[in-house]
Amino acid sequence: MVDDADATVSVEVRRSRRRKSTVSAYRDGARTVVSIPARFTRAEEREWVERMLARLADKEARRRPSDAELLERATALSLTYLGGRAHPSSVRWSGNQGKRWGSCTLIDGSIRISSRVQGMPSWVLDYVLLHELAHLLHAGHGPAFWELLASYPRTDRAKGFLEGVAFGRDLPDDGPRPGGEVDDPDD
């Protein structure tokens, strides 16, 4: 266990004889798994656990922007990909969107992004935001709507990612699925 100022985090350290110089960490539910070379001293282990916990926290914070940061991000995306034509009045996370990734209300220009998108890669969040921004300009999913999204270079990739997540969500639960592993970029 590693004590943090805010909470106690469950950490499992895995030592490997095959691992020579790399360190990696990932979340497995409420537990964090840190893999290190078997040759590390206890002091090196403590140092790397702290370093990897900080990296994971930083990565998670970047993937979970606040509502105000969502609005800033949407405004920047509108400028970059839509010529600044989409002007949302608000953009916020929403926990009650069971099947949708996002939605917008044309009357007041508000956008809601499903909290299920939190933690997904930033390019997926950007696509969901752009999709909803495009709806502020074109209500339906006609050719003009998709033409707007064609300017975003990761549209197809993000759509595929979301389809995969939706497919995986509908699979029977056969136990834990591996989380996203973070490697040490210094190695």
CNS distance restraints for C-alpha pairs under 8 A (distance, minus, plus):
assign (resid   1 and name CA) (resid   8 and name CA) 6.80 0.50 0.50
assign (resid   1 and name CA) (resid   9 and name CA) 6.01 0.50 0.50
assign (resid   1 and name CA) (resid  10 and name CA) 5.02 0.50 0.50
assign (resid   1 and name CA) (resid  11 and name CA) 5.55 0.50 0.50
assign (resid   1 and name CA) (resid  12 and name CA) 8.00 0.50 0.50
assign (resid   2 and name CA) (resid   8 and name CA) 6.12 0.50 0.50
assign (resid   2 and name CA) (resid   9 and name CA) 5.60 0.50 0.50
assign (resid   2 and name CA) (resid  10 and name CA) 6.72 0.50 0.50
assign (resid   2 and name CA) (resid  11 and name CA) 6.68 0.50 0.50
assign (resid   3 and name CA) (resid   7 and name CA) 6.64 0.50 0.50
assign (resid   3 and name CA) (resid   8 and name CA) 4.82 0.50 0.50
assign (resid   3 and name CA) (resid   9 and name CA) 6.51 0.50 0.50
assign (resid   4 and name CA) (resid   8 and name CA) 5.64 0.50 0.50
assign (resid   4 and name CA) (resid   9 and name CA) 7.07 0.50 0.50
assign (resid   9 and name CA) (resid  30 and name CA) 7.71 0.50 0.50
assign (resid   9 and name CA) (resid  31 and name CA) 6.99 0.50 0.50
assign (resid   9 and name CA) (resid  32 and name CA) 7.58 0.50 0.50
assign (resid  10 and name CA) (resid  30 and name CA) 6.86 0.50 0.50
assign (resid  10 and name CA) (resid  31 and name CA) 4.81 0.50 0.50
assign (resid  10 and name CA) (resid  32 and name CA) 6.17 0.50 0.50
assign (resid  11 and name CA) (resid  31 and name CA) 5.69 0.50 0.50
assign (resid  11 and name CA) (resid  32 and name CA) 4.73 0.50 0.50
assign (resid  11 and name CA) (resid  33 and name CA) 5.83 0.50 0.50
assign (resid  11 and name CA) (resid  34 and name CA) 7.22 0.50 0.50
assign (resid  12 and name CA) (resid  31 and name CA) 7.14 0.50 0.50
assign (resid  12 and name CA) (resid  32 and name CA) 6.15 0.50 0.50
assign (resid  12 and name CA) (resid  33 and name CA) 4.78 0.50 0.50
assign (resid  12 and name CA) (resid  34 and name CA) 6.21 0.50 0.50
assign (resid  13 and name CA) (resid  33 and name CA) 5.92 0.50 0.50
assign (resid  13 and name CA) (resid  34 and name CA) 4.87 0.50 0.50
assign (resid  13 and name CA) (resid  35 and name CA) 5.87 0.50 0.50
assign (resid  13 and name CA) (resid  36 and name CA) 7.27 0.50 0.50
assign (resid  13 and name CA) (resid  49 and name CA) 7.98 0.50 0.50
assign (resid  14 and name CA) (resid  33 and name CA) 7.15 0.50 0.50
assign (resid  14 and name CA) (resid  34 and name CA) 6.11 0.50 0.50
assign (resid  14 and name CA) (resid  35 and name CA) 4.65 0.50 0.50
assign (resid  14 and name CA) (resid  36 and name CA) 6.22 0.50 0.50
assign (resid  15 and name CA) (resid  19 and name CA) 7.99 0.50 0.50
assign (resid  15 and name CA) (resid  35 and name CA) 5.95 0.50 0.50
assign (resid  15 and name CA) (resid  36 and name CA) 5.12 0.50 0.50
assign (resid  15 and name CA) (resid  37 and name CA) 5.47 0.50 0.50
assign (resid  15 and name CA) (resid  38 and name CA) 4.55 0.50 0.50
assign (resid  16 and name CA) (resid  35 and name CA) 7.26 0.50 0.50
assign (resid  16 and name CA) (resid  36 and name CA) 6.38 0.50 0.50
assign (resid  16 and name CA) (resid  37 and name CA) 5.14 0.50 0.50
assign (resid  16 and name CA) (resid  38 and name CA) 4.85 0.50 0.50
assign (resid  17 and name CA) (resid  37 and name CA) 6.14 0.50 0.50
assign (resid  17 and name CA) (resid  38 and name CA) 5.10 0.50 0.50
assign (resid  17 and name CA) (resid  39 and name CA) 7.51 0.50 0.50
assign (resid  18 and name CA) (resid  37 and name CA) 7.34 0.50 0.50
assign (resid  19 and name CA) (resid  36 and name CA) 6.77 0.50 0.50
assign (resid  19 and name CA) (resid  37 and name CA) 4.79 0.50 0.50
assign (resid  19 and name CA) (resid  38 and name CA) 7.27 0.50 0.50
assign (resid  20 and name CA) (resid  37 and name CA) 5.46 0.50 0.50
assign (resid  21 and name CA) (resid  36 and name CA) 7.81 0.50 0.50
assign (resid  21 and name CA) (resid  37 and name CA) 6.28 0.50 0.50
assign (resid  21 and name CA) (resid 187 and name CA) 6.82 0.50 0.50
assign (resid  22 and name CA) (resid  36 and name CA) 6.76 0.50 0.50
assign (resid  22 and name CA) (resid  37 and name CA) 7.08 0.50 0.50
assign (resid  22 and name CA) (resid 183 and name CA) 7.39 0.50 0.50
assign (resid  22 and name CA) (resid 184 and name CA) 6.54 0.50 0.50
assign (resid  22 and name CA) (resid 187 and name CA) 5.78 0.50 0.50
assign (resid  23 and name CA) (resid  34 and name CA) 7.20 0.50 0.50
assign (resid  23 and name CA) (resid  35 and name CA) 5.64 0.50 0.50
assign (resid  23 and name CA) (resid  36 and name CA) 4.92 0.50 0.50
assign (resid  23 and name CA) (resid  37 and name CA) 7.24 0.50 0.50
assign (resid  23 and name CA) (resid  48 and name CA) 7.63 0.50 0.50
assign (resid  23 and name CA) (resid 183 and name CA) 6.15 0.50 0.50
assign (resid  23 and name CA) (resid 184 and name CA) 5.59 0.50 0.50
assign (resid  24 and name CA) (resid  34 and name CA) 5.74 0.50 0.50
assign (resid  24 and name CA) (resid  35 and name CA) 5.29 0.50 0.50
assign (resid  24 and name CA) (resid  36 and name CA) 7.00 0.50 0.50
assign (resid  24 and name CA) (resid  52 and name CA) 7.38 0.50 0.50
assign (resid  24 and name CA) (resid 181 and name CA) 6.67 0.50 0.50
assign (resid  24 and name CA) (resid 182 and name CA) 5.48 0.50 0.50
assign (resid  24 and name CA) (resid 183 and name CA) 4.32 0.50 0.50
assign (resid  24 and name CA) (resid 184 and name CA) 5.93 0.50 0.50
assign (resid  25 and name CA) (resid  32 and name CA) 6.88 0.50 0.50
assign (resid  25 and name CA) (resid  33 and name CA) 5.46 0.50 0.50
assign (resid  25 and name CA) (resid  34 and name CA) 4.30 0.50 0.50
assign (resid  25 and name CA) (resid  35 and name CA) 6.23 0.50 0.50
assign (resid  25 and name CA) (resid  52 and name CA) 6.27 0.50 0.50
assign (resid  25 and name CA) (resid  53 and name CA) 7.78 0.50 0.50
assign (resid  25 and name CA) (resid  56 and name CA) 7.59 0.50 0.50
assign (resid  25 and name CA) (resid 181 and name CA) 5.68 0.50 0.50
assign (resid  25 and name CA) (resid 182 and name CA) 5.24 0.50 0.50
assign (resid  25 and name CA) (resid 183 and name CA) 6.57 0.50 0.50
assign (resid  26 and name CA) (resid  32 and name CA) 5.73 0.50 0.50
assign (resid  26 and name CA) (resid  33 and name CA) 5.50 0.50 0.50
assign (resid  26 and name CA) (resid  34 and name CA) 6.80 0.50 0.50
assign (resid  26 and name CA) (resid  56 and name CA) 7.49 0.50 0.50
assign (resid  26 and name CA) (resid 179 and name CA) 6.20 0.50 0.50
assign (resid  26 and name CA) (resid 180 and name CA) 5.94 0.50 0.50
assign (resid  26 and name CA) (resid 181 and name CA) 4.49 0.50 0.50
assign (resid  26 and name CA) (resid 182 and name CA) 5.94 0.50 0.50
assign (resid  27 and name CA) (resid  31 and name CA) 5.89 0.50 0.50
assign (resid  27 and name CA) (resid  32 and name CA) 4.48 0.50 0.50
assign (resid  27 and name CA) (resid  33 and name CA) 6.27 0.50 0.50
assign (resid  27 and name CA) (resid 179 and name CA) 5.91 0.50 0.50
assign (resid  27 and name CA) (resid 180 and name CA) 7.24 0.50 0.50
assign (resid  27 and name CA) (resid 181 and name CA) 7.59 0.50 0.50
assign (resid  28 and name CA) (resid  32 and name CA) 5.88 0.50 0.50
assign (resid  28 and name CA) (resid  33 and name CA) 6.94 0.50 0.50
assign (resid  28 and name CA) (resid 178 and name CA) 7.11 0.50 0.50
assign (resid  28 and name CA) (resid 179 and name CA) 6.07 0.50 0.50
assign (resid  34 and name CA) (resid  49 and name CA) 6.61 0.50 0.50
assign (resid  34 and name CA) (resid  52 and name CA) 7.48 0.50 0.50
assign (resid  36 and name CA) (resid  40 and name CA) 7.23 0.50 0.50
assign (resid  36 and name CA) (resid  45 and name CA) 7.45 0.50 0.50
assign (resid  40 and name CA) (resid  44 and name CA) 5.66 0.50 0.50
assign (resid  40 and name CA) (resid  45 and name CA) 6.12 0.50 0.50
assign (resid  41 and name CA) (resid  45 and name CA) 6.11 0.50 0.50
assign (resid  42 and name CA) (resid  46 and name CA) 6.19 0.50 0.50
assign (resid  43 and name CA) (resid  47 and name CA) 6.19 0.50 0.50
assign (resid  44 and name CA) (resid  48 and name CA) 6.05 0.50 0.50
assign (resid  45 and name CA) (resid  49 and name CA) 6.01 0.50 0.50
assign (resid  46 and name CA) (resid  50 and name CA) 6.21 0.50 0.50
assign (resid  47 and name CA) (resid  51 and name CA) 6.17 0.50 0.50
assign (resid  48 and name CA) (resid  52 and name CA) 5.92 0.50 0.50
assign (resid  49 and name CA) (resid  53 and name CA) 6.02 0.50 0.50
assign (resid  50 and name CA) (resid  54 and name CA) 6.21 0.50 0.50
assign (resid  51 and name CA) (resid  55 and name CA) 6.29 0.50 0.50
assign (resid  52 and name CA) (resid  56 and name CA) 6.09 0.50 0.50
assign (resid  52 and name CA) (resid 184 and name CA) 7.74 0.50 0.50
assign (resid  53 and name CA) (resid  57 and name CA) 6.13 0.50 0.50
assign (resid  54 and name CA) (resid  58 and name CA) 6.09 0.50 0.50
assign (resid  55 and name CA) (resid  59 and name CA) 6.06 0.50 0.50
assign (resid  56 and name CA) (resid  60 and name CA) 6.06 0.50 0.50
assign (resid  56 and name CA) (resid 182 and name CA) 7.18 0.50 0.50
assign (resid  57 and name CA) (resid  61 and name CA) 6.08 0.50 0.50
assign (resid  58 and name CA) (resid  62 and name CA) 6.28 0.50 0.50
assign (resid  59 and name CA) (resid  63 and name CA) 6.38 0.50 0.50
assign (resid  60 and name CA) (resid  64 and name CA) 6.23 0.50 0.50
assign (resid  60 and name CA) (resid 119 and name CA) 6.42 0.50 0.50
assign (resid  61 and name CA) (resid  65 and name CA) 6.60 0.50 0.50
assign (resid  63 and name CA) (resid 118 and name CA) 6.11 0.50 0.50
assign (resid  63 and name CA) (resid 119 and name CA) 4.84 0.50 0.50
assign (resid  63 and name CA) (resid 120 and name CA) 6.59 0.50 0.50
assign (resid  63 and name CA) (resid 121 and name CA) 6.82 0.50 0.50
assign (resid  63 and name CA) (resid 122 and name CA) 6.39 0.50 0.50
assign (resid  64 and name CA) (resid 118 and name CA) 5.27 0.50 0.50
assign (resid  64 and name CA) (resid 119 and name CA) 6.06 0.50 0.50
assign (resid  65 and name CA) (resid  69 and name CA) 5.50 0.50 0.50
assign (resid  65 and name CA) (resid  70 and name CA) 6.16 0.50 0.50
assign (resid  66 and name CA) (resid  70 and name CA) 6.15 0.50 0.50
assign (resid  66 and name CA) (resid  92 and name CA) 7.84 0.50 0.50
assign (resid  67 and name CA) (resid  71 and name CA) 6.37 0.50 0.50
assign (resid  67 and name CA) (resid  91 and name CA) 6.19 0.50 0.50
assign (resid  67 and name CA) (resid  92 and name CA) 4.63 0.50 0.50
assign (resid  67 and name CA) (resid  93 and name CA) 6.39 0.50 0.50
assign (resid  68 and name CA) (resid  72 and name CA) 6.39 0.50 0.50
assign (resid  68 and name CA) (resid  91 and name CA) 7.53 0.50 0.50
assign (resid  68 and name CA) (resid  92 and name CA) 7.69 0.50 0.50
assign (resid  69 and name CA) (resid  73 and name CA) 6.01 0.50 0.50
assign (resid  70 and name CA) (resid  74 and name CA) 6.04 0.50 0.50
assign (resid  70 and name CA) (resid  91 and name CA) 5.99 0.50 0.50
assign (resid  70 and name CA) (resid  92 and name CA) 6.66 0.50 0.50
assign (resid  71 and name CA) (resid  75 and name CA) 6.12 0.50 0.50
assign (resid  71 and name CA) (resid  88 and name CA) 7.71 0.50 0.50
assign (resid  71 and name CA) (resid  90 and name CA) 6.38 0.50 0.50
assign (resid  71 and name CA) (resid  91 and name CA) 5.06 0.50 0.50
assign (resid  71 and name CA) (resid  92 and name CA) 7.49 0.50 0.50
assign (resid  72 and name CA) (resid  76 and name CA) 6.24 0.50 0.50
assign (resid  73 and name CA) (resid  77 and name CA) 6.14 0.50 0.50
assign (resid  73 and name CA) (resid 126 and name CA) 7.91 0.50 0.50
assign (resid  74 and name CA) (resid  78 and name CA) 6.07 0.50 0.50
assign (resid  74 and name CA) (resid  88 and name CA) 7.83 0.50 0.50
assign (resid  74 and name CA) (resid  91 and name CA) 7.69 0.50 0.50
assign (resid  74 and name CA) (resid 126 and name CA) 7.78 0.50 0.50
assign (resid  74 and name CA) (resid 129 and name CA) 6.12 0.50 0.50
assign (resid  74 and name CA) (resid 130 and name CA) 7.22 0.50 0.50
assign (resid  74 and name CA) (resid 133 and name CA) 7.50 0.50 0.50
assign (resid  75 and name CA) (resid  79 and name CA) 6.33 0.50 0.50
assign (resid  75 and name CA) (resid  84 and name CA) 7.44 0.50 0.50
assign (resid  75 and name CA) (resid  86 and name CA) 7.88 0.50 0.50
assign (resid  75 and name CA) (resid  87 and name CA) 7.13 0.50 0.50
assign (resid  75 and name CA) (resid  88 and name CA) 7.71 0.50 0.50
assign (resid  76 and name CA) (resid  80 and name CA) 6.15 0.50 0.50
assign (resid  77 and name CA) (resid  81 and name CA) 5.80 0.50 0.50
assign (resid  77 and name CA) (resid  82 and name CA) 7.30 0.50 0.50
assign (resid  77 and name CA) (resid 126 and name CA) 7.39 0.50 0.50
assign (resid  77 and name CA) (resid 129 and name CA) 7.95 0.50 0.50
assign (resid  77 and name CA) (resid 130 and name CA) 6.74 0.50 0.50
assign (resid  78 and name CA) (resid  82 and name CA) 4.77 0.50 0.50
assign (resid  78 and name CA) (resid  83 and name CA) 6.24 0.50 0.50
assign (resid  78 and name CA) (resid  84 and name CA) 4.70 0.50 0.50
assign (resid  78 and name CA) (resid  85 and name CA) 6.58 0.50 0.50
assign (resid  78 and name CA) (resid  86 and name CA) 5.75 0.50 0.50
assign (resid  78 and name CA) (resid  87 and name CA) 7.65 0.50 0.50
assign (resid  78 and name CA) (resid 130 and name CA) 7.25 0.50 0.50
assign (resid  78 and name CA) (resid 133 and name CA) 7.07 0.50 0.50
assign (resid  79 and name CA) (resid  83 and name CA) 4.89 0.50 0.50
assign (resid  79 and name CA) (resid  84 and name CA) 3.82 0.50 0.50
assign (resid  79 and name CA) (resid  85 and name CA) 7.36 0.50 0.50
assign (resid  80 and name CA) (resid  84 and name CA) 7.10 0.50 0.50
assign (resid  81 and name CA) (resid 148 and name CA) 7.81 0.50 0.50
assign (resid  81 and name CA) (resid 149 and name CA) 7.94 0.50 0.50
assign (resid  81 and name CA) (resid 151 and name CA) 6.03 0.50 0.50
assign (resid  81 and name CA) (resid 152 and name CA) 6.44 0.50 0.50
assign (resid  82 and name CA) (resid  86 and name CA) 6.88 0.50 0.50
assign (resid  82 and name CA) (resid 134 and name CA) 7.82 0.50 0.50
assign (resid  82 and name CA) (resid 148 and name CA) 6.82 0.50 0.50
assign (resid  85 and name CA) (resid 137 and name CA) 7.67 0.50 0.50
assign (resid  86 and name CA) (resid 133 and name CA) 5.75 0.50 0.50
assign (resid  86 and name CA) (resid 134 and name CA) 7.06 0.50 0.50
assign (resid  86 and name CA) (resid 136 and name CA) 6.10 0.50 0.50
assign (resid  86 and name CA) (resid 137 and name CA) 6.43 0.50 0.50
assign (resid  87 and name CA) (resid 109 and name CA) 7.16 0.50 0.50
assign (resid  87 and name CA) (resid 133 and name CA) 7.72 0.50 0.50
assign (resid  87 and name CA) (resid 136 and name CA) 7.71 0.50 0.50
assign (resid  88 and name CA) (resid 109 and name CA) 4.86 0.50 0.50
assign (resid  88 and name CA) (resid 110 and name CA) 5.68 0.50 0.50
assign (resid  88 and name CA) (resid 111 and name CA) 6.76 0.50 0.50
assign (resid  88 and name CA) (resid 133 and name CA) 7.20 0.50 0.50
assign (resid  88 and name CA) (resid 136 and name CA) 7.64 0.50 0.50
assign (resid  89 and name CA) (resid 108 and name CA) 6.77 0.50 0.50
assign (resid  89 and name CA) (resid 109 and name CA) 5.09 0.50 0.50
assign (resid  89 and name CA) (resid 110 and name CA) 5.28 0.50 0.50
assign (resid  89 and name CA) (resid 111 and name CA) 7.87 0.50 0.50
assign (resid  90 and name CA) (resid 109 and name CA) 7.01 0.50 0.50
assign (resid  90 and name CA) (resid 110 and name CA) 4.78 0.50 0.50
assign (resid  90 and name CA) (resid 111 and name CA) 6.07 0.50 0.50
assign (resid  91 and name CA) (resid 110 and name CA) 6.03 0.50 0.50
assign (resid  91 and name CA) (resid 111 and name CA) 4.67 0.50 0.50
assign (resid  91 and name CA) (resid 112 and name CA) 5.71 0.50 0.50
assign (resid  91 and name CA) (resid 113 and name CA) 7.44 0.50 0.50
assign (resid  92 and name CA) (resid 111 and name CA) 6.54 0.50 0.50
assign (resid  92 and name CA) (resid 112 and name CA) 5.08 0.50 0.50
assign (resid  92 and name CA) (resid 113 and name CA) 6.19 0.50 0.50
assign (resid  93 and name CA) (resid 112 and name CA) 5.64 0.50 0.50
assign (resid  93 and name CA) (resid 113 and name CA) 4.87 0.50 0.50
assign (resid  93 and name CA) (resid 114 and name CA) 5.84 0.50 0.50
assign (resid  93 and name CA) (resid 115 and name CA) 5.55 0.50 0.50
assign (resid  94 and name CA) (resid 112 and name CA) 5.74 0.50 0.50
assign (resid  94 and name CA) (resid 113 and name CA) 5.68 0.50 0.50
assign (resid  94 and name CA) (resid 114 and name CA) 4.94 0.50 0.50
assign (resid  94 and name CA) (resid 115 and name CA) 5.50 0.50 0.50
assign (resid  95 and name CA) (resid 114 and name CA) 5.94 0.50 0.50
assign (resid  95 and name CA) (resid 115 and name CA) 5.23 0.50 0.50
assign (resid  95 and name CA) (resid 116 and name CA) 7.67 0.50 0.50
assign (resid  96 and name CA) (resid 114 and name CA) 7.29 0.50 0.50
assign (resid  97 and name CA) (resid 101 and name CA) 7.10 0.50 0.50
assign (resid  97 and name CA) (resid 102 and name CA) 7.50 0.50 0.50
assign (resid  97 and name CA) (resid 114 and name CA) 5.61 0.50 0.50
assign (resid  97 and name CA) (resid 115 and name CA) 7.95 0.50 0.50
assign (resid 100 and name CA) (resid 114 and name CA) 6.87 0.50 0.50
assign (resid 101 and name CA) (resid 113 and name CA) 6.12 0.50 0.50
assign (resid 101 and name CA) (resid 114 and name CA) 5.06 0.50 0.50
assign (resid 101 and name CA) (resid 116 and name CA) 7.31 0.50 0.50
assign (resid 101 and name CA) (resid 117 and name CA) 6.79 0.50 0.50
assign (resid 101 and name CA) (resid 128 and name CA) 6.81 0.50 0.50
assign (resid 102 and name CA) (resid 111 and name CA) 7.30 0.50 0.50
assign (resid 102 and name CA) (resid 112 and name CA) 5.53 0.50 0.50
assign (resid 102 and name CA) (resid 113 and name CA) 4.25 0.50 0.50
assign (resid 102 and name CA) (resid 114 and name CA) 5.43 0.50 0.50
assign (resid 102 and name CA) (resid 128 and name CA) 6.52 0.50 0.50
assign (resid 102 and name CA) (resid 129 and name CA) 7.64 0.50 0.50
assign (resid 102 and name CA) (resid 132 and name CA) 6.68 0.50 0.50
assign (resid 103 and name CA) (resid 111 and name CA) 5.80 0.50 0.50
assign (resid 103 and name CA) (resid 112 and name CA) 5.32 0.50 0.50
assign (resid 103 and name CA) (resid 113 and name CA) 6.57 0.50 0.50
assign (resid 103 and name CA) (resid 132 and name CA) 6.18 0.50 0.50
assign (resid 104 and name CA) (resid 109 and name CA) 6.74 0.50 0.50
assign (resid 104 and name CA) (resid 110 and name CA) 5.53 0.50 0.50
assign (resid 104 and name CA) (resid 111 and name CA) 4.25 0.50 0.50
assign (resid 104 and name CA) (resid 112 and name CA) 6.13 0.50 0.50
assign (resid 104 and name CA) (resid 132 and name CA) 6.00 0.50 0.50
assign (resid 104 and name CA) (resid 135 and name CA) 7.20 0.50 0.50
assign (resid 104 and name CA) (resid 136 and name CA) 7.44 0.50 0.50
assign (resid 105 and name CA) (resid 109 and name CA) 5.49 0.50 0.50
assign (resid 105 and name CA) (resid 110 and name CA) 5.35 0.50 0.50
assign (resid 105 and name CA) (resid 111 and name CA) 6.57 0.50 0.50
assign (resid 106 and name CA) (resid 110 and name CA) 7.20 0.50 0.50
assign (resid 106 and name CA) (resid 135 and name CA) 7.76 0.50 0.50
assign (resid 106 and name CA) (resid 136 and name CA) 5.95 0.50 0.50
assign (resid 106 and name CA) (resid 139 and name CA) 7.72 0.50 0.50
assign (resid 109 and name CA) (resid 136 and name CA) 6.72 0.50 0.50
assign (resid 111 and name CA) (resid 132 and name CA) 6.71 0.50 0.50
assign (resid 111 and name CA) (resid 133 and name CA) 7.87 0.50 0.50
assign (resid 113 and name CA) (resid 117 and name CA) 7.23 0.50 0.50
assign (resid 113 and name CA) (resid 128 and name CA) 7.56 0.50 0.50
assign (resid 113 and name CA) (resid 129 and name CA) 7.46 0.50 0.50
assign (resid 114 and name CA) (resid 118 and name CA) 7.76 0.50 0.50
assign (resid 117 and name CA) (resid 124 and name CA) 7.92 0.50 0.50
assign (resid 117 and name CA) (resid 125 and name CA) 6.51 0.50 0.50
assign (resid 118 and name CA) (resid 125 and name CA) 7.88 0.50 0.50
assign (resid 120 and name CA) (resid 124 and name CA) 6.46 0.50 0.50
assign (resid 120 and name CA) (resid 125 and name CA) 6.83 0.50 0.50
assign (resid 121 and name CA) (resid 125 and name CA) 6.68 0.50 0.50
assign (resid 122 and name CA) (resid 126 and name CA) 6.08 0.50 0.50
assign (resid 123 and name CA) (resid 127 and name CA) 6.19 0.50 0.50
assign (resid 123 and name CA) (resid 154 and name CA) 7.01 0.50 0.50
assign (resid 123 and name CA) (resid 158 and name CA) 6.99 0.50 0.50
assign (resid 124 and name CA) (resid 128 and name CA) 6.33 0.50 0.50
assign (resid 124 and name CA) (resid 158 and name CA) 5.04 0.50 0.50
assign (resid 124 and name CA) (resid 161 and name CA) 7.57 0.50 0.50
assign (resid 124 and name CA) (resid 162 and name CA) 7.79 0.50 0.50
assign (resid 125 and name CA) (resid 129 and name CA) 6.15 0.50 0.50
assign (resid 126 and name CA) (resid 130 and name CA) 6.03 0.50 0.50
assign (resid 127 and name CA) (resid 131 and name CA) 5.98 0.50 0.50
assign (resid 127 and name CA) (resid 152 and name CA) 7.60 0.50 0.50
assign (resid 127 and name CA) (resid 154 and name CA) 7.40 0.50 0.50
assign (resid 127 and name CA) (resid 155 and name CA) 6.22 0.50 0.50
assign (resid 127 and name CA) (resid 158 and name CA) 6.40 0.50 0.50
assign (resid 128 and name CA) (resid 132 and name CA) 6.38 0.50 0.50
assign (resid 129 and name CA) (resid 133 and name CA) 6.09 0.50 0.50
assign (resid 130 and name CA) (resid 134 and name CA) 5.93 0.50 0.50
assign (resid 130 and name CA) (resid 149 and name CA) 7.08 0.50 0.50
assign (resid 131 and name CA) (resid 135 and name CA) 6.51 0.50 0.50
assign (resid 131 and name CA) (resid 149 and name CA) 6.91 0.50 0.50
assign (resid 132 and name CA) (resid 136 and name CA) 6.78 0.50 0.50
assign (resid 133 and name CA) (resid 137 and name CA) 7.11 0.50 0.50
assign (resid 134 and name CA) (resid 138 and name CA) 6.07 0.50 0.50
assign (resid 134 and name CA) (resid 139 and name CA) 7.96 0.50 0.50
assign (resid 134 and name CA) (resid 145 and name CA) 6.35 0.50 0.50
assign (resid 134 and name CA) (resid 148 and name CA) 6.58 0.50 0.50
assign (resid 134 and name CA) (resid 149 and name CA) 7.20 0.50 0.50
assign (resid 135 and name CA) (resid 139 and name CA) 4.79 0.50 0.50
assign (resid 135 and name CA) (resid 140 and name CA) 6.90 0.50 0.50
assign (resid 135 and name CA) (resid 145 and name CA) 7.24 0.50 0.50
assign (resid 137 and name CA) (resid 145 and name CA) 7.84 0.50 0.50
assign (resid 138 and name CA) (resid 144 and name CA) 7.22 0.50 0.50
assign (resid 138 and name CA) (resid 145 and name CA) 5.62 0.50 0.50
assign (resid 139 and name CA) (resid 145 and name CA) 7.88 0.50 0.50
assign (resid 140 and name CA) (resid 145 and name CA) 6.93 0.50 0.50
assign (resid 141 and name CA) (resid 145 and name CA) 5.52 0.50 0.50
assign (resid 141 and name CA) (resid 146 and name CA) 6.73 0.50 0.50
assign (resid 142 and name CA) (resid 146 and name CA) 6.57 0.50 0.50
assign (resid 143 and name CA) (resid 147 and name CA) 5.99 0.50 0.50
assign (resid 144 and name CA) (resid 148 and name CA) 6.49 0.50 0.50
assign (resid 145 and name CA) (resid 149 and name CA) 6.84 0.50 0.50
assign (resid 146 and name CA) (resid 150 and name CA) 6.18 0.50 0.50
assign (resid 147 and name CA) (resid 151 and name CA) 7.40 0.50 0.50
assign (resid 149 and name CA) (resid 155 and name CA) 6.76 0.50 0.50
assign (resid 150 and name CA) (resid 155 and name CA) 6.86 0.50 0.50
assign (resid 154 and name CA) (resid 158 and name CA) 5.92 0.50 0.50
assign (resid 155 and name CA) (resid 159 and name CA) 6.11 0.50 0.50
assign (resid 156 and name CA) (resid 160 and name CA) 6.15 0.50 0.50
assign (resid 157 and name CA) (resid 161 and name CA) 6.16 0.50 0.50
assign (resid 158 and name CA) (resid 162 and name CA) 6.18 0.50 0.50
assign (resid 159 and name CA) (resid 163 and name CA) 6.14 0.50 0.50
assign (resid 160 and name CA) (resid 164 and name CA) 6.13 0.50 0.50
assign (resid 161 and name CA) (resid 165 and name CA) 6.28 0.50 0.50
assign (resid 162 and name CA) (resid 166 and name CA) 6.13 0.50 0.50
assign (resid 163 and name CA) (resid 167 and name CA) 6.07 0.50 0.50
assign (resid 164 and name CA) (resid 168 and name CA) 6.02 0.50 0.50
assign (resid 165 and name CA) (resid 169 and name CA) 6.04 0.50 0.50
assign (resid 166 and name CA) (resid 170 and name CA) 6.55 0.50 0.50
assign (resid 167 and name CA) (resid 171 and name CA) 6.72 0.50 0.50
